[in-house]
Amino acid sequence: MAVDLEKLEQLLTNKLREKFGEAIRDITSYRGELTVRLDREVVLEVSRTLHDDPDFRFDHLSYVTCVDWSAQGRTPRYSVSWFLYSTARRHRVKLTADVPEEDPTVDSVYSVWRSASFTEREAFDMFGVIFQGHPDLRRILMPDDWDGHPLRKDFPLGGVKSFYFKRATDPHAGEPADLVQRIRRQESDI
């Protein structure tokens, strides 16, 4: 069964604009992908509508991610995207909401799709976007004591030099005396 993107786009436009008005910024189709740009204040309500409405039945959240637009000078700085799929209707849509740097918060969609748990935590960890209403919003990829958010464009690219050595040589050659080990020590040759 082929998905009729024009029909889906028209249906999304009619139903979402009727219910949410100007909070739906635009609905576009590009290379077979439908994108709904919306205000961050209605993310949760739109998500519930797309999940519960029998015409859409988006029952699967594939992924949540974020983009930092600061290198392009765009404001608001962040865009959060939710990729949805309907297993019953076999169609996809991407929801996108802009999030300002001064208040990087948006509602969590965890109450609609439980699969948002880990991907929202990842976006929080990597970009610093706070998902309000998330039941366990904490770092998932970086250590708890990590400073900053690594996928932000202003995060420093440098770091502590890494030393690779074999056990037969001096195991601490060239390391600063005050280096705190964050990795397990190698006890055997490679």
Backbone as CSV, one residue per row, in Angstrom:
resi,resn,N_x,N_y,N_z,CA_x,CA_y,CA_z,C_x,C_y,C_z
1,MET,0.835,-1.178,0.000,0.000,0.000,0.000,0.883,1.246,0.000
2,ALA,0.867,1.983,-1.056,1.656,3.203,-1.153,0.980,4.324,-0.372
3,VAL,1.803,5.119,0.281,1.289,6.239,1.065,1.120,7.433,0.141
4,ASP,-0.055,8.014,0.132,-0.327,9.195,-0.675,0.049,10.424,0.155
5,LEU,1.256,10.975,-0.104,1.757,12.090,0.685,0.904,13.338,0.535
6,GLU,0.393,13.580,-0.661,-0.444,14.766,-0.864,-1.716,14.676,-0.034
7,LYS,-2.314,13.494,0.004,-3.536,13.292,0.788,-3.244,13.461,2.278
8,LEU,-2.138,12.876,2.749,-1.756,13.000,4.147,-1.445,14.452,4.500
9,GLU,-0.736,15.137,3.625,-0.406,16.543,3.866,-1.678,17.384,3.968
10,GLN,-2.630,17.146,3.087,-3.896,17.887,3.119,-4.679,17.582,4.395
11,LEU,-4.697,16.309,4.783,-5.404,15.903,5.996,-4.763,16.533,7.233
12,LEU,-3.431,16.500,7.299,-2.715,17.141,8.405,-3.011,18.635,8.453
13,THR,-2.942,19.278,7.309,-3.191,20.715,7.236,-4.590,21.051,7.730
14,ASN,-5.598,20.345,7.234,-6.986,20.630,7.615,-7.225,20.406,9.103
15,LYS,-6.867,19.227,9.582,-7.181,18.882,10.974,-6.357,19.681,11.981
16,LEU,-5.056,19.808,11.737,-4.208,20.498,12.705,-4.459,21.996,12.721
17,ARG,-4.647,22.587,11.559,-4.934,24.035,11.520,-6.292,24.344,12.139
18,GLU,-7.253,23.447,11.923,-8.577,23.648,12.510,-8.507,23.610,14.039
19,LYS,-7.721,22.695,14.568,-7.657,22.517,16.021,-6.673,23.456,16.706
20,PHE,-5.519,23.733,16.052,-4.460,24.489,16.705,-4.184,25.857,16.078
21,GLY,-4.795,26.159,14.975,-4.687,27.480,14.354,-3.266,27.872,13.991
22,GLU,-2.888,29.076,14.411,-1.582,29.641,14.048,-0.409,28.989,14.781
23,ALA,-0.691,28.137,15.757,0.391,27.420,16.441,1.070,26.429,15.502
24,ILE,0.368,26.061,14.420,0.980,25.238,13.371,1.587,26.213,12.372
25,ARG,2.912,26.330,12.395,3.608,27.311,11.548,3.463,26.991,10.067
26,ASP,3.830,25.772,9.710,3.642,25.330,8.322,3.790,23.821,8.237
27,ILE,3.290,23.278,7.150,3.389,21.851,6.866,3.960,21.737,5.465
28,THR,5.112,21.103,5.362,5.798,21.015,4.076,6.154,19.578,3.741
29,SER,6.355,19.351,2.460,6.794,18.058,1.980,8.074,18.273,1.176
30,TYR,9.103,17.512,1.503,10.359,17.602,0.777,10.951,16.210,0.667
31,ARG,11.147,15.773,-0.567,11.731,14.460,-0.858,11.027,13.327,-0.119
32,GLY,9.724,13.394,-0.090,8.936,12.326,0.500,8.815,12.370,2.010
33,GLU,9.276,13.463,2.629,9.156,13.592,4.077,8.256,14.772,4.409
34,LEU,7.230,14.504,5.210,6.334,15.563,5.668,6.868,16.135,6.969
35,THR,6.908,17.462,7.052,7.371,18.141,8.253,6.305,19.107,8.721
36,VAL,5.970,19.012,9.997,5.033,19.935,10.624,5.841,20.813,11.576
37,ARG,5.963,22.106,11.239,6.625,23.061,12.139,5.560,23.666,13.034
38,LEU,5.808,23.642,14.340,4.813,24.119,15.278,5.454,24.870,16.435
39,ASP,4.638,25.611,17.174,5.107,26.299,18.365,5.377,25.276,19.453
40,ARG,6.390,25.532,20.256,6.756,24.562,21.293,5.673,24.410,22.353
41,GLU,4.812,25.404,22.493,3.765,25.350,23.515,2.699,24.289,23.219
42,VAL,2.571,23.848,21.962,1.522,22.887,21.605,2.060,21.508,21.240
43,VAL,3.333,21.267,21.497,3.949,19.986,21.113,3.205,18.803,21.715
44,LEU,2.921,18.860,23.000,2.262,17.735,23.658,0.846,17.519,23.138
45,GLU,0.090,18.591,22.942,-1.284,18.462,22.459,-1.331,17.937,21.019
46,VAL,-0.434,18.439,20.178,-0.367,17.952,18.790,0.041,16.483,18.778
47,SER,0.970,16.114,19.639,1.404,14.718,19.719,0.248,13.807,20.105
48,ARG,-0.513,14.222,21.085,-1.684,13.416,21.492,-2.686,13.283,20.347
49,THR,-2.914,14.384,19.639,-3.843,14.356,18.504,-3.360,13.386,17.436
50,LEU,-2.083,13.464,17.075,-1.541,12.583,16.032,-1.537,11.122,16.475
51,HIS,-1.399,10.886,17.749,-1.419,9.524,18.275,-2.836,8.962,18.326
52,ASP,-3.793,9.765,18.788,-5.142,9.264,19.059,-6.113,9.359,17.880
53,ASP,-5.907,10.298,16.978,-6.844,10.498,15.861,-6.819,9.273,14.941
54,PRO,-7.994,8.683,14.634,-8.024,7.476,13.782,-7.532,7.720,12.356
55,ASP,-7.541,8.954,11.899,-7.016,9.242,10.559,-5.491,9.210,10.512
56,PHE,-4.830,9.378,11.657,-3.365,9.425,11.684,-2.783,8.182,12.356
57,ARG,-3.147,7.939,13.604,-2.679,6.781,14.379,-1.154,6.637,14.384
58,PHE,-0.464,7.720,14.695,0.992,7.653,14.819,1.313,6.987,16.155
59,ASP,1.529,5.680,16.105,1.704,4.902,17.321,3.167,4.632,17.672
60,HIS,4.082,5.125,16.859,5.498,4.854,17.100,6.319,6.138,16.975
61,LEU,7.047,6.461,18.035,8.019,7.553,17.998,9.368,6.934,17.699
62,SER,9.891,7.209,16.493,11.162,6.608,16.097,12.343,7.236,16.808
63,TYR,12.322,8.579,16.899,13.492,9.253,17.424,13.159,10.689,17.798
64,VAL,13.924,11.226,18.740,13.882,12.645,19.093,15.300,13.159,18.948
65,THR,15.458,14.290,18.288,16.794,14.859,18.155,16.708,16.377,18.185
66,CYS,17.856,17.002,18.142,17.936,18.455,18.239,18.990,18.959,17.261
67,VAL,18.848,20.212,16.848,19.827,20.867,15.980,20.183,22.204,16.616
68,ASP,21.476,22.510,16.663,21.954,23.809,17.153,22.266,24.670,15.935
69,TRP,21.505,25.741,15.740,21.638,26.596,14.564,22.550,27.800,14.810
70,SER,23.254,27.863,15.934,24.030,29.063,16.265,25.146,29.350,15.262
71,ALA,25.731,28.332,14.656,26.796,28.554,13.669,26.265,29.279,12.427
72,GLN,24.971,29.138,12.144,24.355,29.830,11.014,23.780,31.176,11.438
73,GLY,23.873,31.495,12.720,23.366,32.763,13.219,21.849,32.820,13.322
74,ARG,21.208,31.681,13.293,19.748,31.637,13.312,19.212,31.693,14.747
75,THR,18.114,32.380,14.908,17.420,32.363,16.186,15.982,31.960,15.942
76,PRO,15.348,31.221,16.811,15.896,30.615,18.020,17.020,29.629,17.704
77,ARG,17.846,29.434,18.720,19.071,28.654,18.529,18.821,27.182,18.219
78,TYR,17.851,26.561,18.881,17.659,25.112,18.750,16.360,24.775,18.037
79,SER,16.374,23.634,17.365,15.164,23.013,16.821,15.130,21.590,17.338
80,VAL,14.007,21.215,17.932,13.825,19.846,18.391,12.901,19.160,17.401
81,SER,13.239,17.921,17.010,12.437,17.175,16.038,12.034,15.823,16.602
82,TRP,10.784,15.464,16.342,10.222,14.170,16.725,9.828,13.449,15.447
83,PHE,10.325,12.236,15.226,10.046,11.460,14.024,9.010,10.396,14.362
84,LEU,7.832,10.499,13.729,6.703,9.629,14.042,6.404,8.677,12.891
85,TYR,5.865,7.508,13.253,5.484,6.515,12.262,4.160,5.873,12.673
86,SER,3.302,5.635,11.703,2.051,4.920,11.935,2.189,3.515,11.369
87,THR,2.180,2.512,12.240,2.290,1.136,11.753,1.008,0.706,11.047
88,ALA,-0.118,1.254,11.457,-1.394,0.895,10.829,-1.559,1.552,9.460
89,ARG,-1.203,2.821,9.358,-1.392,3.577,8.109,-0.139,3.595,7.224
90,ARG,0.988,3.207,7.815,2.271,3.172,7.088,2.673,4.523,6.525
91,HIS,2.558,5.555,7.346,3.058,6.856,6.927,3.877,7.484,8.057
92,ARG,4.693,8.449,7.659,5.634,9.103,8.579,5.414,10.604,8.563
93,VAL,5.815,11.224,9.668,5.802,12.682,9.736,6.867,13.115,10.750
94,LYS,7.396,14.293,10.534,8.373,14.867,11.460,7.764,16.122,12.064
95,LEU,7.734,16.188,13.391,7.323,17.401,14.089,8.577,18.172,14.447
96,THR,8.565,19.487,14.261,9.717,20.321,14.590,9.251,21.568,15.323
97,ALA,9.919,21.856,16.439,9.611,23.059,17.218,10.910,23.781,17.538
98,ASP,10.896,25.107,17.382,12.059,25.923,17.723,12.074,26.186,19.223
99,VAL,13.285,26.177,19.801,13.468,26.374,21.230,14.548,27.431,21.424
100,PRO,14.237,28.531,22.131,15.228,29.593,22.295,16.323,29.240,23.300
101,GLU,17.469,29.853,23.117,18.614,29.613,23.994,18.342,30.098,25.419
102,GLU,17.604,31.195,25.567,17.350,31.780,26.876,16.469,30.881,27.746
103,ASP,15.587,30.110,27.143,14.678,29.218,27.855,14.580,27.907,27.076
104,PRO,15.618,27.063,27.168,15.639,25.840,26.345,14.751,24.729,26.897
105,THR,13.450,24.993,26.961,12.516,23.993,27.475,11.413,23.707,26.465
106,VAL,10.939,22.475,26.496,9.829,22.041,25.663,9.165,20.879,26.403
107,ASP,7.881,20.671,26.166,7.176,19.582,26.843,7.680,18.226,26.376
108,SER,7.772,17.294,27.310,8.119,15.912,26.993,6.904,15.223,26.384
109,VAL,7.144,14.329,25.433,6.059,13.540,24.850,6.061,12.119,25.425
110,TYR,6.743,11.940,26.536,6.826,10.632,27.192,5.451,10.078,27.537
111,SER,4.517,10.948,27.916,3.175,10.476,28.284,2.407,9.926,27.082
112,VAL,2.836,10.276,25.874,2.194,9.781,24.651,2.935,8.550,24.124
113,TRP,4.257,8.643,24.027,5.098,7.539,23.543,6.187,7.266,24.568
114,ARG,6.170,6.090,25.162,7.183,5.737,26.165,8.588,5.676,25.555
115,SER,8.678,5.475,24.261,9.994,5.411,23.603,10.720,6.748,23.637
116,ALA,10.054,7.816,24.049,10.705,9.123,24.162,11.674,9.171,25.327
117,SER,11.571,8.239,26.241,12.378,8.282,27.455,13.868,8.458,27.168
118,PHE,14.445,7.564,26.402,15.889,7.597,26.192,16.315,8.646,25.175
119,THR,15.537,8.863,24.131,15.956,9.841,23.128,15.817,11.276,23.631
120,GLU,14.840,11.544,24.496,14.767,12.872,25.106,15.928,13.076,26.073
121,ARG,16.305,12.028,26.792,17.467,12.133,27.673,18.741,12.404,26.872
122,GLU,18.849,11.779,25.708,20.023,12.006,24.862,20.075,13.448,24.376
123,ALA,18.939,13.987,23.916,18.901,15.383,23.470,19.215,16.333,24.623
124,PHE,18.731,16.005,25.816,19.057,16.806,26.998,20.551,16.768,27.275
125,ASP,21.128,15.580,27.250,22.542,15.388,27.561,23.439,16.086,26.540
126,MET,23.135,15.935,25.270,24.011,16.454,24.223,23.804,17.951,23.927
127,PHE,22.566,18.458,24.086,22.263,19.846,23.719,21.813,20.727,24.884
128,GLY,21.380,20.130,25.981,20.930,20.915,27.118,19.484,21.364,27.032
129,VAL,18.709,20.808,26.122,17.283,21.127,26.032,16.557,20.357,27.132
130,ILE,15.732,21.058,27.897,15.030,20.460,29.030,13.631,20.053,28.594
131,PHE,13.289,18.786,28.802,11.979,18.256,28.444,11.113,18.224,29.702
132,GLN,10.215,19.213,29.809,9.355,19.328,30.990,8.385,18.157,31.060
133,GLY,8.274,17.582,32.234,7.367,16.463,32.427,8.018,15.104,32.198
134,HIS,9.287,15.086,31.836,9.990,13.814,31.661,10.210,13.193,33.043
135,PRO,9.910,11.905,33.227,9.987,11.307,34.565,11.404,11.071,35.094
136,ASP,12.418,11.056,34.224,13.774,10.737,34.671,14.795,11.452,33.791
137,LEU,14.735,12.774,33.763,15.614,13.545,32.877,16.979,13.722,33.531
138,ARG,17.926,12.905,33.092,19.305,12.971,33.571,20.217,12.523,32.442
139,ARG,21.500,12.737,32.622,22.454,12.370,31.577,22.360,10.883,31.258
140,ILE,22.604,10.567,29.972,22.541,9.178,29.542,23.827,8.743,28.842
141,LEU,24.530,9.668,28.181,25.756,9.323,27.451,27.021,9.816,28.154
142,MET,26.952,10.985,28.769,28.116,11.572,29.422,28.076,11.268,30.916
143,PRO,29.240,11.291,31.578,29.253,11.069,33.033,28.442,12.158,33.746
144,ASP,27.925,11.828,34.930,27.091,12.768,35.680,27.803,14.075,36.007
145,ASP,29.121,14.035,36.181,29.864,15.240,36.548,30.405,16.009,35.337
146,TRP,29.978,15.656,34.140,30.454,16.310,32.916,29.933,17.736,32.846
147,ASP,30.806,18.672,32.487,30.406,20.075,32.324,30.091,20.358,30.875
148,GLY,28.915,20.907,30.597,28.564,21.309,29.245,27.785,20.248,28.492
149,HIS,27.525,20.571,27.229,26.728,19.718,26.347,27.493,19.575,25.033
150,PRO,28.058,18.399,24.749,29.022,18.209,23.667,28.561,18.516,22.246
151,LEU,27.271,18.463,21.926,26.860,18.736,20.549,26.445,20.176,20.302
152,ARG,26.597,21.019,21.307,26.383,22.445,21.083,27.554,22.970,20.254
153,LYS,27.267,23.891,19.360,28.314,24.395,18.471,29.397,25.172,19.207
154,ASP,29.109,25.682,20.416,30.118,26.434,21.160,30.902,25.561,22.145
155,PHE,30.691,24.244,22.113,31.430,23.343,22.991,32.862,23.225,22.462
156,PRO,33.881,23.334,23.341,35.274,23.286,22.859,35.614,21.935,22.227
157,LEU,36.384,21.999,21.141,36.751,20.773,20.424,38.005,20.120,20.969
158,GLY,38.788,20.859,21.741,40.017,20.309,22.302,39.713,19.335,23.406
159,GLY,40.715,19.003,24.157,40.509,18.082,25.266,41.827,17.645,25.842
160,VAL,41.780,16.715,26.740,42.984,16.187,27.368,43.644,15.224,26.399
161,LYS,44.975,15.331,26.274,45.687,14.424,25.379,45.532,12.990,25.848
162,SER,45.390,12.093,24.908,45.305,10.670,25.220,46.660,10.029,24.980
163,PHE,47.016,9.106,25.837,48.295,8.411,25.701,48.017,6.937,25.488
164,TYR,48.620,6.379,24.463,48.478,4.963,24.183,49.840,4.325,24.377
165,PHE,49.891,3.250,25.135,51.162,2.638,25.458,50.987,1.147,25.653
166,LYS,52.119,0.433,25.610,52.127,-0.991,25.916,52.687,-1.174,27.317
167,ARG,52.315,-2.267,27.940,52.719,-2.529,29.319,54.235,-2.601,29.459
168,ALA,54.955,-3.016,28.430,56.409,-3.162,28.495,57.109,-1.811,28.642
169,THR,56.466,-0.728,28.233,57.073,0.600,28.368,56.603,1.227,29.672
170,ASP,57.103,2.398,29.985,56.667,3.114,31.191,55.183,3.440,31.041
171,PRO,54.306,2.871,31.887,52.870,3.034,31.694,52.355,4.459,31.871
172,HIS,53.136,5.331,32.465,52.667,6.698,32.690,53.551,7.730,32.001
173,ALA,54.270,7.333,30.958,55.184,8.240,30.278,54.422,9.419,29.679
174,GLY,54.863,10.623,30.016,54.295,11.830,29.423,53.007,12.315,30.061
175,GLU,52.439,11.580,31.010,51.200,12.015,31.650,51.505,13.056,32.719
176,PRO,50.639,14.054,32.855,50.832,15.012,33.946,50.692,14.306,35.303
177,ALA,51.387,14.772,36.308,51.375,14.130,37.620,49.996,14.183,38.272
178,ASP,49.222,15.199,37.972,47.913,15.361,38.613,46.761,14.796,37.766
179,LEU,47.082,13.956,36.776,46.054,13.379,35.912,45.164,12.429,36.707
180,VAL,43.856,12.639,36.623,42.897,11.748,37.268,42.444,10.744,36.214
181,GLN,42.666,9.476,36.482,42.307,8.433,35.528,40.793,8.324,35.426
182,ARG,40.225,8.404,34.225,38.791,8.244,34.016,38.487,6.922,33.324
183,ILE,39.543,6.214,32.928,39.334,4.937,32.257,40.085,3.848,33.019
184,ARG,39.696,2.624,32.761,40.363,1.503,33.395,41.788,1.377,32.893
185,ARG,42.669,1.003,33.760,44.082,0.829,33.409,44.280,-0.483,32.676
186,GLN,45.089,-0.491,31.609,45.367,-1.703,30.866,46.382,-2.546,31.621
187,GLU,46.052,-3.787,31.876,46.916,-4.666,32.657,47.682,-5.662,31.801
188,SER,47.457,-5.685,30.496,48.163,-6.640,29.650,48.493,-5.982,28.315
189,ASP,49.399,-6.645,27.570,49.740,-6.145,26.245,48.570,-6.330,25.301
190,ILE,48.527,-5.515,24.268,47.460,-5.608,23.275,47.685,-6.773,22.381
